[in-house]
Amino acid sequence: MRFVIQRVTNASVTVDGNVTGEIDKGFLVLIGVSEDDTKEIADKMIKKLIGMRIFEDENGKTNLALADVGGSLLLVSQFTLYADCKKGNRPSFTKAGNPQMAEEMYEYIIEQCKKEVENVKVGIFGADMKVQLLNDGPFTIILDSADLT
């Protein structure tokens, strides 16, 4: 599982001209699910995401978590995080989870995040989404379950 976490001043997702999710201060999280992912892996990733201290405190140090700043989450599925570009110029996506399993994992992540964060907004799984954001910093973290212990 891969999360690309972007600290944002604001972000939104639009599908077919309609805004499906919009937040102010918080994290825009692009979520990639692989064929080997489980709910246990998702739980570890969510715990790390929620506890991530990348907001500045009164001394300008990145020492505050989402809850400390009243931040929101915008969760967007993105299978292309599992692009394999080793051969040729056309990426392969065979390492991405099959759509049914990936959607179930995405929905599970949304539900678990809603238990921890007051304001959680989402994109639409499998849709052609337009994502806008104002990256604060810029500050972007790539969290890969393969790197978690």
C-alpha positions, 0 to 999 in steps of 0.5 A: 500500500502506498500513500502520497501525503501532501500537506495542503492549505486547501484541496478539492476533487471534482468528478464530471464538474461536481465537487465530491470532496473539498478541504481546507488545512489538512492532508490530501492523501493519494492512495494506491493499493497493491494485490498483497494489501490487507486490512492489517496493513491498512491499519498500520498505514492509517495509524502512521498517517493520523500520527504524522507530525508535519505541521509547524508548532509555534517555534516553526518546527514540524511537530504537530499532527492533524488533530493538533491543528484541527486538520482534515483529510481528502482521500483519493484512490490512485492505482497509478502509484503502482506503475512499473516503469522498468521496461519501455515507456509505457507503464505497467500496472500489474502490481496494482490491486484488482479493482474490486479488492482495491475499492474495498480497501479504499472504502475500509480506509475511509471508514477507519479514518472517519473514526479518527478524524472529524472531517474526511472527504473523498474522491470517487473510486475509479472515476476520472477525477480532477484534483486541485491543491495548494501544497503547503511548503511544499510538503509531500511524504511518500509512505509505503507499507513495505517500509513499515515495521 
